[in-house]
Amino acid sequence: MVKHIVFWKLREIAAGKPAVENAFEIKAELEALNGCIPGLLMLEVGIDFGRTPASADVVLYAEFEDREALEVYLKHPDHVAAAEFVRGVIEQRVVADYEVTSVL
């Protein structure tokens, strides 16, 4: 299994809307991908309530069957469209992808 985690810091105003509205738009667009992309096991988007200087505004957590499924997701037209919106409203992005292996 592969886990994909992304943190975004949003611009205060972008696409004519405040950051909080854009955060909810990101959440809606990305969570709509659940059940639509082969190999995507689950995807959730959280909106930070701490609002500290060190906080990200939005986080994505997703699980995939394997690395190939992550690549399918990244190239899928619905993800590409959502990512285009996200790129237009963020000021910073941090991502980590890792494989989970069971040790017996």
Jmol script that loads the backbone (N, CA, C; Angstrom):
load data "model"
ATOM      1  N   MET A   1       0.851  -1.174   0.000  1.00  0.00           N
ATOM      2  CA  MET A   1       0.000   0.000   0.000  1.00  0.00           C
ATOM      3  C   MET A   1       0.897   1.238   0.000  1.00  0.00           C
ATOM      4  N   VAL A   2       0.405   2.290  -0.664  1.00  0.00           N
ATOM      5  CA  VAL A   2       1.095   3.573  -0.707  1.00  0.00           C
ATOM      6  C   VAL A   2       0.222   4.622  -0.034  1.00  0.00           C
ATOM      7  N   LYS A   3       0.859   5.439   0.795  1.00  0.00           N
ATOM      8  CA  LYS A   3       0.169   6.568   1.420  1.00  0.00           C
ATOM      9  C   LYS A   3       0.710   7.847   0.802  1.00  0.00           C
ATOM     10  N   HIS A   4      -0.209   8.771   0.536  1.00  0.00           N
ATOM     11  CA  HIS A   4       0.091  10.038  -0.158  1.00  0.00           C
ATOM     12  C   HIS A   4      -0.469  11.149   0.729  1.00  0.00           C
ATOM     13  N   ILE A   5       0.420  12.013   1.222  1.00  0.00           N
ATOM     14  CA  ILE A   5       0.019  13.087   2.126  1.00  0.00           C
ATOM     15  C   ILE A   5       0.497  14.407   1.551  1.00  0.00           C
ATOM     16  N   VAL A   6      -0.404  15.377   1.485  1.00  0.00           N
ATOM     17  CA  VAL A   6      -0.070  16.694   0.928  1.00  0.00           C
ATOM     18  C   VAL A   6      -0.573  17.760   1.897  1.00  0.00           C
ATOM     19  N   PHE A   7       0.283  18.750   2.158  1.00  0.00           N
ATOM     20  CA  PHE A   7      -0.082  19.906   2.970  1.00  0.00           C
ATOM     21  C   PHE A   7      -0.035  21.144   2.090  1.00  0.00           C
ATOM     22  N   TRP A   8      -1.041  22.002   2.211  1.00  0.00           N
ATOM     23  CA  TRP A   8      -1.069  23.249   1.458  1.00  0.00           C
ATOM     24  C   TRP A   8      -1.249  24.441   2.384  1.00  0.00           C
ATOM     25  N   LYS A   9      -0.542  25.499   2.077  1.00  0.00           N
ATOM     26  CA  LYS A   9      -0.766  26.813   2.678  1.00  0.00           C
ATOM     27  C   LYS A   9      -1.459  27.627   1.591  1.00  0.00           C
ATOM     28  N   LEU A  10      -2.612  28.199   1.900  1.00  0.00           N
ATOM     29  CA  LEU A  10      -3.400  28.915   0.903  1.00  0.00           C
ATOM     30  C   LEU A  10      -3.099  30.405   0.905  1.00  0.00           C
ATOM     31  N   ARG A  11      -3.296  31.023  -0.255  1.00  0.00           N
ATOM     32  CA  ARG A  11      -3.244  32.480  -0.332  1.00  0.00           C
ATOM     33  C   ARG A  11      -4.455  33.033   0.402  1.00  0.00           C
ATOM     34  N   GLU A  12      -4.313  34.182   1.031  1.00  0.00           N
ATOM     35  CA  GLU A  12      -5.430  34.778   1.773  1.00  0.00           C
ATOM     36  C   GLU A  12      -6.629  35.047   0.867  1.00  0.00           C
ATOM     37  N   ILE A  13      -6.353  35.535  -0.341  1.00  0.00           N
ATOM     38  CA  ILE A  13      -7.396  35.755  -1.349  1.00  0.00           C
ATOM     39  C   ILE A  13      -6.870  35.171  -2.665  1.00  0.00           C
ATOM     40  N   ALA A  14      -7.686  34.353  -3.305  1.00  0.00           N
ATOM     41  CA  ALA A  14      -7.320  33.791  -4.612  1.00  0.00           C
ATOM     42  C   ALA A  14      -8.603  33.382  -5.315  1.00  0.00           C
ATOM     43  N   ALA A  15      -8.599  33.460  -6.610  1.00  0.00           N
ATOM     44  CA  ALA A  15      -9.775  33.124  -7.420  1.00  0.00           C
ATOM     45  C   ALA A  15     -10.994  33.924  -6.950  1.00  0.00           C
ATOM     46  N   GLY A  16     -10.733  35.123  -6.432  1.00  0.00           N
ATOM     47  CA  GLY A  16     -11.811  36.002  -5.996  1.00  0.00           C
ATOM     48  C   GLY A  16     -12.484  35.599  -4.694  1.00  0.00           C
ATOM     49  N   LYS A  17     -11.883  34.638  -3.951  1.00  0.00           N
ATOM     50  CA  LYS A  17     -12.496  34.154  -2.719  1.00  0.00           C
ATOM     51  C   LYS A  17     -11.469  34.111  -1.587  1.00  0.00           C
ATOM     52  N   PRO A  18     -11.926  34.202  -0.341  1.00  0.00           N
ATOM     53  CA  PRO A  18     -11.011  34.064   0.789  1.00  0.00           C
ATOM     54  C   PRO A  18     -10.533  32.620   0.944  1.00  0.00           C
ATOM     55  N   ALA A  19      -9.436  32.458   1.664  1.00  0.00           N
ATOM     56  CA  ALA A  19      -8.816  31.144   1.832  1.00  0.00           C
ATOM     57  C   ALA A  19      -9.791  30.100   2.367  1.00  0.00           C
ATOM     58  N   VAL A  20     -10.615  30.448   3.318  1.00  0.00           N
ATOM     59  CA  VAL A  20     -11.525  29.459   3.899  1.00  0.00           C
ATOM     60  C   VAL A  20     -12.502  28.910   2.855  1.00  0.00           C
ATOM     61  N   GLU A  21     -12.991  29.747   1.962  1.00  0.00           N
ATOM     62  CA  GLU A  21     -13.884  29.252   0.903  1.00  0.00           C
ATOM     63  C   GLU A  21     -13.126  28.344  -0.056  1.00  0.00           C
ATOM     64  N   ASN A  22     -11.893  28.730  -0.389  1.00  0.00           N
ATOM     65  CA  ASN A  22     -11.089  27.891  -1.273  1.00  0.00           C
ATOM     66  C   ASN A  22     -10.749  26.558  -0.612  1.00  0.00           C
ATOM     67  N   ALA A  23     -10.546  26.565   0.707  1.00  0.00           N
ATOM     68  CA  ALA A  23     -10.264  25.319   1.420  1.00  0.00           C
ATOM     69  C   ALA A  23     -11.439  24.346   1.275  1.00  0.00           C
ATOM     70  N   PHE A  24     -12.656  24.835   1.429  1.00  0.00           N
ATOM     71  CA  PHE A  24     -13.828  23.964   1.293  1.00  0.00           C
ATOM     72  C   PHE A  24     -14.030  23.508  -0.151  1.00  0.00           C
ATOM     73  N   GLU A  25     -13.651  24.352  -1.115  1.00  0.00           N
ATOM     74  CA  GLU A  25     -13.718  23.952  -2.531  1.00  0.00           C
ATOM     75  C   GLU A  25     -12.714  22.834  -2.816  1.00  0.00           C
ATOM     76  N   ILE A  26     -11.495  22.965  -2.286  1.00  0.00           N
ATOM     77  CA  ILE A  26     -10.483  21.914  -2.435  1.00  0.00           C
ATOM     78  C   ILE A  26     -11.008  20.610  -1.851  1.00  0.00           C
ATOM     79  N   LYS A  27     -11.552  20.678  -0.650  1.00  0.00           N
ATOM     80  CA  LYS A  27     -12.093  19.483   0.015  1.00  0.00           C
ATOM     81  C   LYS A  27     -13.165  18.811  -0.840  1.00  0.00           C
ATOM     82  N   ALA A  28     -14.106  19.588  -1.336  1.00  0.00           N
ATOM     83  CA  ALA A  28     -15.198  19.027  -2.136  1.00  0.00           C
ATOM     84  C   ALA A  28     -14.681  18.395  -3.428  1.00  0.00           C
ATOM     85  N   GLU A  29     -13.815  19.112  -4.141  1.00  0.00           N
ATOM     86  CA  GLU A  29     -13.320  18.597  -5.421  1.00  0.00           C
ATOM     87  C   GLU A  29     -12.505  17.330  -5.252  1.00  0.00           C
ATOM     88  N   LEU A  30     -11.625  17.299  -4.264  1.00  0.00           N
ATOM     89  CA  LEU A  30     -10.769  16.128  -4.103  1.00  0.00           C
ATOM     90  C   LEU A  30     -11.512  14.939  -3.503  1.00  0.00           C
ATOM     91  N   GLU A  31     -12.365  15.166  -2.528  1.00  0.00           N
ATOM     92  CA  GLU A  31     -13.090  14.037  -1.945  1.00  0.00           C
ATOM     93  C   GLU A  31     -14.080  13.428  -2.932  1.00  0.00           C
ATOM     94  N   ALA A  32     -14.492  14.191  -3.932  1.00  0.00           N
ATOM     95  CA  ALA A  32     -15.365  13.653  -4.977  1.00  0.00           C
ATOM     96  C   ALA A  32     -14.661  12.583  -5.814  1.00  0.00           C
ATOM     97  N   LEU A  33     -13.335  12.486  -5.714  1.00  0.00           N
ATOM     98  CA  LEU A  33     -12.579  11.489  -6.473  1.00  0.00           C
ATOM     99  C   LEU A  33     -12.710  10.091  -5.877  1.00  0.00           C
ATOM    100  N   ASN A  34     -13.154   9.993  -4.630  1.00  0.00           N
ATOM    101  CA  ASN A  34     -13.338   8.675  -4.014  1.00  0.00           C
ATOM    102  C   ASN A  34     -14.290   7.833  -4.867  1.00  0.00           C
ATOM    103  N   GLY A  35     -13.866   6.609  -5.152  1.00  0.00           N
ATOM    104  CA  GLY A  35     -14.695   5.695  -5.939  1.00  0.00           C
ATOM    105  C   GLY A  35     -14.637   5.913  -7.434  1.00  0.00           C
ATOM    106  N   CYS A  36     -13.854   6.887  -7.892  1.00  0.00           N
ATOM    107  CA  CYS A  36     -13.796   7.221  -9.322  1.00  0.00           C
ATOM    108  C   CYS A  36     -12.489   6.821 -10.001  1.00  0.00           C
ATOM    109  N   ILE A  37     -11.465   6.520  -9.228  1.00  0.00           N
ATOM    110  CA  ILE A  37     -10.146   6.263  -9.808  1.00  0.00           C
ATOM    111  C   ILE A  37      -9.681   4.878  -9.366  1.00  0.00           C
ATOM    112  N   PRO A  38      -9.384   4.003 -10.325  1.00  0.00           N
ATOM    113  CA  PRO A  38      -8.931   2.655  -9.978  1.00  0.00           C
ATOM    114  C   PRO A  38      -7.683   2.699  -9.093  1.00  0.00           C
ATOM    115  N   GLY A  39      -7.683   1.902  -8.054  1.00  0.00           N
ATOM    116  CA  GLY A  39      -6.523   1.802  -7.172  1.00  0.00           C
ATOM    117  C   GLY A  39      -6.516   2.806  -6.029  1.00  0.00           C
ATOM    118  N   LEU A  40      -7.393   3.795  -6.073  1.00  0.00           N
ATOM    119  CA  LEU A  40      -7.527   4.748  -4.970  1.00  0.00           C
ATOM    120  C   LEU A  40      -8.401   4.084  -3.911  1.00  0.00           C
ATOM    121  N   LEU A  41      -7.821   3.783  -2.767  1.00  0.00           N
ATOM    122  CA  LEU A  41      -8.555   3.086  -1.710  1.00  0.00           C
ATOM    123  C   LEU A  41      -9.367   4.055  -0.865  1.00  0.00           C
ATOM    124  N   MET A  42      -8.806   5.195  -0.563  1.00  0.00           N
ATOM    125  CA  MET A  42      -9.534   6.218   0.185  1.00  0.00           C
ATOM    126  C   MET A  42      -8.780   7.526   0.108  1.00  0.00           C
ATOM    127  N   LEU A  43      -9.544   8.614   0.229  1.00  0.00           N
ATOM    128  CA  LEU A  43      -8.970   9.953   0.190  1.00  0.00           C
ATOM    129  C   LEU A  43      -9.809  10.836   1.100  1.00  0.00           C
ATOM    130  N   GLU A  44      -9.124  11.570   1.976  1.00  0.00           N
ATOM    131  CA  GLU A  44      -9.828  12.537   2.811  1.00  0.00           C
ATOM    132  C   GLU A  44      -9.053  13.839   2.830  1.00  0.00           C
ATOM    133  N   VAL A  45      -9.782  14.921   3.010  1.00  0.00           N
ATOM    134  CA  VAL A  45      -9.176  16.248   3.062  1.00  0.00           C
ATOM    135  C   VAL A  45      -9.611  16.896   4.362  1.00  0.00           C
ATOM    136  N   GLY A  46      -8.635  17.405   5.107  1.00  0.00           N
ATOM    137  CA  GLY A  46      -8.919  18.089   6.360  1.00  0.00           C
ATOM    138  C   GLY A  46      -8.572  19.560   6.259  1.00  0.00           C
ATOM    139  N   ILE A  47      -9.335  20.370   6.965  1.00  0.00           N
ATOM    140  CA  ILE A  47      -9.106  21.815   7.008  1.00  0.00           C
ATOM    141  C   ILE A  47      -8.653  22.156   8.424  1.00  0.00           C
ATOM    142  N   ASP A  48      -7.492  22.766   8.543  1.00  0.00           N
ATOM    143  CA  ASP A  48      -6.898  23.081   9.833  1.00  0.00           C
ATOM    144  C   ASP A  48      -7.752  24.073  10.621  1.00  0.00           C
ATOM    145  N   PHE A  49      -7.925  23.793  11.898  1.00  0.00           N
ATOM    146  CA  PHE A  49      -8.643  24.736  12.754  1.00  0.00           C
ATOM    147  C   PHE A  49      -7.701  25.476  13.697  1.00  0.00           C
ATOM    148  N   GLY A  50      -6.420  25.074  13.754  1.00  0.00           N
ATOM    149  CA  GLY A  50      -5.469  25.689  14.665  1.00  0.00           C
ATOM    150  C   GLY A  50      -5.035  27.085  14.264  1.00  0.00           C
ATOM    151  N   ARG A  51      -4.877  27.277  12.959  1.00  0.00           N
ATOM    152  CA  ARG A  51      -4.511  28.581  12.387  1.00  0.00           C
ATOM    153  C   ARG A  51      -3.273  29.197  13.046  1.00  0.00           C
ATOM    154  N   THR A  52      -2.271  28.366  13.370  1.00  0.00           N
ATOM    155  CA  THR A  52      -1.024  28.888  13.910  1.00  0.00           C
ATOM    156  C   THR A  52      -0.095  29.228  12.747  1.00  0.00           C
ATOM    157  N   PRO A  53       0.957  30.016  12.996  1.00  0.00           N
ATOM    158  CA  PRO A  53       1.899  30.328  11.910  1.00  0.00           C
ATOM    159  C   PRO A  53       2.547  29.080  11.297  1.00  0.00           C
ATOM    160  N   ALA A  54       2.659  28.011  12.079  1.00  0.00           N
ATOM    161  CA  ALA A  54       3.280  26.784  11.577  1.00  0.00           C
ATOM    162  C   ALA A  54       2.285  25.854  10.895  1.00  0.00           C
ATOM    163  N   SER A  55       1.006  26.167  10.949  1.00  0.00           N
ATOM    164  CA  SER A  55      -0.026  25.284  10.401  1.00  0.00           C
ATOM    165  C   SER A  55      -0.111  25.355   8.888  1.00  0.00           C
ATOM    166  N   ALA A  56      -0.417  24.203   8.296  1.00  0.00           N
ATOM    167  CA  ALA A  56      -0.894  24.185   6.919  1.00  0.00           C
ATOM    168  C   ALA A  56      -2.387  24.488   7.004  1.00  0.00           C
ATOM    169  N   ASP A  57      -2.957  24.974   5.920  1.00  0.00           N
ATOM    170  CA  ASP A  57      -4.387  25.277   5.909  1.00  0.00           C
ATOM    171  C   ASP A  57      -5.228  24.054   5.559  1.00  0.00           C
ATOM    172  N   VAL A  58      -4.701  23.221   4.669  1.00  0.00           N
ATOM    173  CA  VAL A  58      -5.439  22.065   4.166  1.00  0.00           C
ATOM    174  C   VAL A  58      -4.474  20.889   4.061  1.00  0.00           C
ATOM    175  N   VAL A  59      -4.964  19.691   4.394  1.00  0.00           N
ATOM    176  CA  VAL A  59      -4.159  18.482   4.253  1.00  0.00           C
ATOM    177  C   VAL A  59      -4.971  17.425   3.516  1.00  0.00           C
ATOM    178  N   LEU A  60      -4.302  16.706   2.635  1.00  0.00           N
ATOM    179  CA  LEU A  60      -4.890  15.566   1.934  1.00  0.00           C
ATOM    180  C   LEU A  60      -4.196  14.313   2.425  1.00  0.00           C
ATOM    181  N   TYR A  61      -4.984  13.293   2.734  1.00  0.00           N
ATOM    182  CA  TYR A  61      -4.462  11.984   3.096  1.00  0.00           C
ATOM    183  C   TYR A  61      -5.136  10.972   2.183  1.00  0.00           C
ATOM    184  N   ALA A  62      -4.340  10.177   1.475  1.00  0.00           N
ATOM    185  CA  ALA A  62      -4.910   9.186   0.562  1.00  0.00           C
ATOM    186  C   ALA A  62      -4.123   7.883   0.642  1.00  0.00           C
ATOM    187  N   GLU A  63      -4.824   6.795   0.379  1.00  0.00           N
ATOM    188  CA  GLU A  63      -4.210   5.471   0.327  1.00  0.00           C
ATOM    189  C   GLU A  63      -4.474   4.858  -1.040  1.00  0.00           C
ATOM    190  N   PHE A  64      -3.429   4.215  -1.576  1.00  0.00           N
ATOM    191  CA  PHE A  64      -3.482   3.584  -2.895  1.00  0.00           C
ATOM    192  C   PHE A  64      -3.012   2.141  -2.796  1.00  0.00           C
ATOM    193  N   GLU A  65      -3.486   1.324  -3.713  1.00  0.00           N
ATOM    194  CA  GLU A  65      -3.083  -0.085  -3.735  1.00  0.00           C
ATOM    195  C   GLU A  65      -1.570  -0.234  -3.857  1.00  0.00           C
ATOM    196  N   ASP A  66      -0.957   0.591  -4.722  1.00  0.00           N
ATOM    197  CA  ASP A  66       0.474   0.489  -4.976  1.00  0.00           C
ATOM    198  C   ASP A  66       0.951   1.755  -5.689  1.00  0.00           C
ATOM    199  N   ARG A  67       2.228   1.792  -6.036  1.00  0.00           N
ATOM    200  CA  ARG A  67       2.797   2.969  -6.704  1.00  0.00           C
ATOM    201  C   ARG A  67       2.137   3.241  -8.049  1.00  0.00           C
ATOM    202  N   GLU A  68       1.817   2.184  -8.763  1.00  0.00           N
ATOM    203  CA  GLU A  68       1.175   2.356 -10.066  1.00  0.00           C
ATOM    204  C   GLU A  68      -0.183   3.039  -9.918  1.00  0.00           C
ATOM    205  N   ALA A  69      -0.916   2.673  -8.885  1.00  0.00           N
ATOM    206  CA  ALA A  69      -2.221   3.302  -8.647  1.00  0.00           C
ATOM    207  C   ALA A  69      -2.063   4.790  -8.343  1.00  0.00           C
ATOM    208  N   LEU A  70      -1.011   5.157  -7.621  1.00  0.00           N
ATOM    209  CA  LEU A  70      -0.741   6.576  -7.372  1.00  0.00           C
ATOM    210  C   LEU A  70      -0.470   7.297  -8.689  1.00  0.00           C
ATOM    211  N   GLU A  71       0.282   6.691  -9.572  1.00  0.00           N
ATOM    212  CA  GLU A  71       0.561   7.306 -10.878  1.00  0.00           C
ATOM    213  C   GLU A  71      -0.720   7.465 -11.704  1.00  0.00           C
ATOM    214  N   VAL A  72      -1.596   6.462 -11.660  1.00  0.00           N
ATOM    215  CA  VAL A  72      -2.884   6.556 -12.361  1.00  0.00           C
ATOM    216  C   VAL A  72      -3.673   7.744 -11.825  1.00  0.00           C
ATOM    217  N   TYR A  73      -3.726   7.885 -10.513  1.00  0.00           N
ATOM    218  CA  TYR A  73      -4.420   9.003  -9.855  1.00  0.00           C
ATOM    219  C   TYR A  73      -3.851  10.346 -10.304  1.00  0.00           C
ATOM    220  N   LEU A  74      -2.535  10.466 -10.277  1.00  0.00           N
ATOM    221  CA  LEU A  74      -1.900  11.747 -10.623  1.00  0.00           C
ATOM    222  C   LEU A  74      -2.193  12.177 -12.056  1.00  0.00           C
ATOM    223  N   LYS A  75      -2.406  11.216 -12.958  1.00  0.00           N
ATOM    224  CA  LYS A  75      -2.652  11.517 -14.369  1.00  0.00           C
ATOM    225  C   LYS A  75      -4.137  11.505 -14.743  1.00  0.00           C
ATOM    226  N   HIS A  76      -4.982  11.070 -13.823  1.00  0.00           N
ATOM    227  CA  HIS A  76      -6.410  10.955 -14.115  1.00  0.00           C
ATOM    228  C   HIS A  76      -6.999  12.346 -14.397  1.00  0.00           C
ATOM    229  N   PRO A  77      -7.817  12.486 -15.440  1.00  0.00           N
ATOM    230  CA  PRO A  77      -8.360  13.803 -15.812  1.00  0.00           C
ATOM    231  C   PRO A  77      -9.106  14.519 -14.686  1.00  0.00           C
ATOM    232  N   ASP A  78      -9.826  13.785 -13.858  1.00  0.00           N
ATOM    233  CA  ASP A  78     -10.548  14.431 -12.753  1.00  0.00           C
ATOM    234  C   ASP A  78      -9.581  14.985 -11.706  1.00  0.00           C
ATOM    235  N   HIS A  79      -8.504  14.238 -11.451  1.00  0.00           N
ATOM    236  CA  HIS A  79      -7.488  14.750 -10.517  1.00  0.00           C
ATOM    237  C   HIS A  79      -6.755  15.937 -11.119  1.00  0.00           C
ATOM    238  N   VAL A  80      -6.419  15.852 -12.392  1.00  0.00           N
ATOM    239  CA  VAL A  80      -5.717  16.952 -13.064  1.00  0.00           C
ATOM    240  C   VAL A  80      -6.543  18.233 -12.981  1.00  0.00           C
ATOM    241  N   ALA A  81      -7.844  18.140 -13.184  1.00  0.00           N
ATOM    242  CA  ALA A  81      -8.719  19.314 -13.099  1.00  0.00           C
ATOM    243  C   ALA A  81      -8.739  19.883 -11.683  1.00  0.00           C
ATOM    244  N   ALA A  82      -8.853  19.019 -10.683  1.00  0.00           N
ATOM    245  CA  ALA A  82      -8.855  19.482  -9.292  1.00  0.00           C
ATOM    246  C   ALA A  82      -7.513  20.113  -8.941  1.00  0.00           C
ATOM    247  N   ALA A  83      -6.429  19.495  -9.388  1.00  0.00           N
ATOM    248  CA  ALA A  83      -5.094  20.008  -9.090  1.00  0.00           C
ATOM    249  C   ALA A  83      -4.871  21.383  -9.716  1.00  0.00           C
ATOM    250  N   GLU A  84      -5.462  21.618 -10.866  1.00  0.00           N
ATOM    251  CA  GLU A  84      -5.346  22.929 -11.511  1.00  0.00           C
ATOM    252  C   GLU A  84      -5.962  24.012 -10.626  1.00  0.00           C
ATOM    253  N   PHE A  85      -7.133  23.730 -10.054  1.00  0.00           N
ATOM    254  CA  PHE A  85      -7.752  24.691  -9.137  1.00  0.00           C
ATOM    255  C   PHE A  85      -6.851  24.903  -7.923  1.00  0.00           C
ATOM    256  N   VAL A  86      -6.367  23.812  -7.344  1.00  0.00           N
ATOM    257  CA  VAL A  86      -5.530  23.908  -6.146  1.00  0.00           C
ATOM    258  C   VAL A  86      -4.300  24.772  -6.422  1.00  0.00           C
ATOM    259  N   ARG A  87      -3.614  24.517  -7.529  1.00  0.00           N
ATOM    260  CA  ARG A  87      -2.411  25.310  -7.855  1.00  0.00           C
ATOM    261  C   ARG A  87      -2.702  26.801  -7.925  1.00  0.00           C
ATOM    262  N   GLY A  88      -3.914  27.163  -8.313  1.00  0.00           N
ATOM    263  CA  GLY A  88      -4.266  28.566  -8.449  1.00  0.00           C
ATOM    264  C   GLY A  88      -4.550  29.281  -7.147  1.00  0.00           C
ATOM    265  N   VAL A  89      -4.702  28.526  -6.037  1.00  0.00           N
ATOM    266  CA  VAL A  89      -5.080  29.173  -4.779  1.00  0.00           C
ATOM    267  C   VAL A  89      -4.076  28.956  -3.647  1.00  0.00           C
ATOM    268  N   ILE A  90      -2.993  28.244  -3.929  1.00  0.00           N
ATOM    269  CA  ILE A  90      -2.016  27.969  -2.865  1.00  0.00           C
ATOM    270  C   ILE A  90      -0.782  28.841  -3.003  1.00  0.00           C
ATOM    271  N   GLU A  91      -0.085  28.967  -1.879  1.00  0.00           N
ATOM    272  CA  GLU A  91       1.218  29.630  -1.917  1.00  0.00           C
ATOM    273  C   GLU A  91       2.348  28.656  -1.603  1.00  0.00           C
ATOM    274  N   GLN A  92       1.998  27.513  -0.988  1.00  0.00           N
ATOM    275  CA  GLN A  92       3.026  26.530  -0.663  1.00  0.00           C
ATOM    276  C   GLN A  92       2.425  25.131  -0.630  1.00  0.00           C
ATOM    277  N   ARG A  93       3.242  24.142  -1.052  1.00  0.00           N
ATOM    278  CA  ARG A  93       2.818  22.735  -1.067  1.00  0.00           C
ATOM    279  C   ARG A  93       3.963  21.869  -0.560  1.00  0.00           C
ATOM    280  N   VAL A  94       3.629  20.911   0.296  1.00  0.00           N
ATOM    281  CA  VAL A  94       4.590  19.917   0.767  1.00  0.00           C
ATOM    282  C   VAL A  94       3.921  18.560   0.599  1.00  0.00           C
ATOM    283  N   VAL A  95       4.657  17.597   0.051  1.00  0.00           N
ATOM    284  CA  VAL A  95       4.077  16.278  -0.212  1.00  0.00           C
ATOM    285  C   VAL A  95       5.029  15.190   0.262  1.00  0.00           C
ATOM    286  N   ALA A  96       4.455  14.067   0.691  1.00  0.00           N
ATOM    287  CA  ALA A  96       5.227  12.881   1.029  1.00  0.00           C
ATOM    288  C   ALA A  96       4.452  11.650   0.548  1.00  0.00           C
ATOM    289  N   ASP A  97       5.159  10.730  -0.092  1.00  0.00           N
ATOM    290  CA  ASP A  97       4.599   9.465  -0.541  1.00  0.00           C
ATOM    291  C   ASP A  97       5.470   8.361   0.047  1.00  0.00           C
ATOM    292  N   TYR A  98       4.829   7.348   0.621  1.00  0.00           N
ATOM    293  CA  TYR A  98       5.614   6.251   1.158  1.00  0.00           C
ATOM    294  C   TYR A  98       4.849   4.957   1.078  1.00  0.00           C
ATOM    295  N   GLU A  99       5.621   3.866   1.030  1.00  0.00           N
ATOM    296  CA  GLU A  99       5.020   2.539   0.981  1.00  0.00           C
ATOM    297  C   GLU A  99       4.933   1.961   2.386  1.00  0.00           C
ATOM    298  N   VAL A 100       3.851   1.256   2.625  1.00  0.00           N
ATOM    299  CA  VAL A 100       3.633   0.589   3.890  1.00  0.00           C
ATOM    300  C   VAL A 100       3.836  -0.900   3.630  1.00  0.00           C
ATOM    301  N   THR A 101       4.724  -1.483   4.352  1.00  0.00           N
ATOM    302  CA  THR A 101       4.961  -2.924   4.212  1.00  0.00           C
ATOM    303  C   THR A 101       4.713  -3.578   5.555  1.00  0.00           C
ATOM    304  N   SER A 102       4.173  -4.743   5.524  1.00  0.00           N
ATOM    305  CA  SER A 102       3.917  -5.462   6.780  1.00  0.00           C
ATOM    306  C   SER A 102       5.149  -6.291   7.121  1.00  0.00           C
ATOM    307  N   VAL A 103       5.451  -6.310   8.396  1.00  0.00           N
ATOM    308  CA  VAL A 103       6.568  -7.091   8.886  1.00  0.00           C
ATOM    309  C   VAL A 103       5.982  -8.212   9.746  1.00  0.00           C
ATOM    310  N   LEU A 104       6.267  -9.434   9.328  1.00  0.00           N
ATOM    311  CA  LEU A 104       5.748 -10.593  10.083  1.00  0.00           C
ATOM    312  C   LEU A 104       6.874 -11.398  10.671  1.00  0.00           C
TER     313      LEU A 104
END
end "model"
wireframe off; spacefill off
backbone 0.3
color backbone group
